[in-house]
Amino acid sequence: MRTDRDRWDLATSVGATATMVAAQRALAASREFALIDDPFAAPLVRAVGMDVYIRLVDGRIPVEEDSELDPERMAQGMACRTRFYDQFFLDAGRSGIGQAVILACGLDARAYRLPWLKGTVVYEVDMPEVIEFKTSTLSGLGAEPTAQRRTVAVDLRDDWAAALQEAGFDSQIPSAWSAEGLLLYLPQDAQDALFDNITALSAPSSRLAFEYVPDTAIFADERWRSHHDRMSELGFDIDFNDLVYHCQRGHLIDHLSRQGWQPSSNTISELHQANGFEYPDDELAAVFADITYISAVLGR
Ligand SMILES: C[S@@+](CC[C@H](N)C(=O)[O-])C[C@H]1O[C@@H](n2cnc3c(N)ncnc32)[C@H](O)[C@@H]1O
């Protein structure tokens, strides 16, 4: 269960979801699958030290034939998501945008692996424990950022906009913003303030990308609960139903449009198709079929 001032590291509470996602990226990037290129995902997961994710990355989770717990399925889903955001930042760079903000960066290593436009400044924003761990682990691995990386260690329920500006963010030039895997973990007021702040800090032609989950009731859905129970038996004990804020999110896209953003969206199934994969046709996949990937350009 969440509280207003809760904190975490990469092995606890919301922080562990960043490790889970990184483990899925490591699978997608492993030689067997090689759907994306992220050489840092596996070493970061190992450094966190959560046994279940190390076993996942090492291929030591027993897999039942045709089960929903198929590493290839996880790899494909995460490859779609990773490519969506990679492409978003690369397109922004091609249009001349040289300032990026990765909100809730977790163990995402884009600041170290994307071919950023020369001179690009990338701000990475997350909880202090998350930022410190990633920075020191990647430095220990000898990794060098491929852009000017600036970290902003702050709780996104606090005044993160001030912290970002203190770190040097320039609201007079266009930016590319991502909120990958974030919104569900914010209470409604913090989520709405997040977008109001992004809009206030965005010069015309700025861009924004995030996934939109219209209904968090999916995590209480019986079909998800039975999947969760099977996962728990294997040691995957993150319970999203306890970590997400169940609140109204339906107004979000209209709200952004009213503020001058021009959003376009892709369903999760369309993204699978665009990447040459087939979105699974089973009960679990049906629970998540309404998730869309949004990218928006500020037109004012
Ligand atoms: C599912 S992970 C996604 C991480 C990363 N974007 C990725 O896709 O690999 C959720 C991330 O949101 C961050 N997060 C959630 N709520 C936050 C808050 N209130 N302040 C700062 N970071 C937060 C967590 O620390 C975690 O890194």
The ligand as a Tripos MOL2 file, in Angstrom:
@<TRIPOS>MOLECULE
LIG
   27    29     1     0     0
SMALL
NO_CHARGES

@<TRIPOS>ATOM
      1 C1          8.0100    1.0190  -13.8610 C.3       1 LIG1
      2 S1          9.4030    1.9800  -13.3480 S.3       1 LIG1
      3 C2          9.8130    2.6860  -14.9330 C.3       1 LIG1
      4 C3         11.2620    3.1070  -15.0060 C.3       1 LIG1
      5 C4         11.7260    3.5410  -16.3940 C.3       1 LIG1
      6 N1         10.9420    4.6450  -16.9080 N.3       1 LIG1
      7 C5         11.6560    2.3610  -17.3480 C.2       1 LIG1
      8 O1         10.6810    2.2750  -18.1160 O.co2     1 LIG1
      9 O2         12.5490    1.5310  -17.2940 O.co2     1 LIG1
     10 C6          8.6700    3.3060  -12.4340 C.3       1 LIG1
     11 C7          9.6550    4.3810  -12.0710 C.3       1 LIG1
     12 O3          8.9200    5.5100  -11.6160 O.3       1 LIG1
     13 C8          9.6330    6.0990  -10.5770 C.3       1 LIG1
     14 N2          8.6790    6.8710   -9.7820 N.ar      1 LIG1
     15 C9          7.4120    6.5370   -9.4560 C.ar      1 LIG1
     16 N3          6.8720    7.4690   -8.6530 N.ar      1 LIG1
     17 C10         7.8210    8.4260   -8.4750 C.ar      1 LIG1
     18 C11         7.8640    9.6210   -7.7250 C.ar      1 LIG1
     19 N4          6.8440   10.0180   -6.9880 N.pl3     1 LIG1
     20 N5          9.0030   10.3500   -7.7690 N.ar      1 LIG1
     21 C12        10.0650    9.9420   -8.5030 C.ar      1 LIG1
     22 N6         10.0760    8.8030   -9.2260 N.ar      1 LIG1
     23 C13         8.9710    8.0520   -9.1980 C.ar      1 LIG1
     24 C14        10.1970    4.9100   -9.8070 C.3       1 LIG1
     25 O4         11.2490    5.2650   -8.9310 O.3       1 LIG1
     26 C15        10.6230    4.0050  -10.9540 C.3       1 LIG1
     27 O5         11.9400    4.2510  -11.3400 O.3       1 LIG1
@<TRIPOS>BOND
     1     1     2 1
     2     2     3 1
     3     2    10 1
     4     3     4 1
     5     4     5 1
     6     5     6 1
     7     5     7 1
     8     7     8 2
     9     7     9 1
    10    10    11 1
    11    11    12 1
    12    11    26 1
    13    12    13 1
    14    13    14 1
    15    13    24 1
    16    14    15 ar
    17    14    23 ar
    18    15    16 ar
    19    16    17 ar
    20    17    18 ar
    21    17    23 ar
    22    18    19 1
    23    18    20 ar
    24    20    21 ar
    25    21    22 ar
    26    22    23 ar
    27    24    25 1
    28    24    26 1
    29    26    27 1
@<TRIPOS>SUBSTRUCTURE
     1 LIG1         1 GROUP 0 **** ****
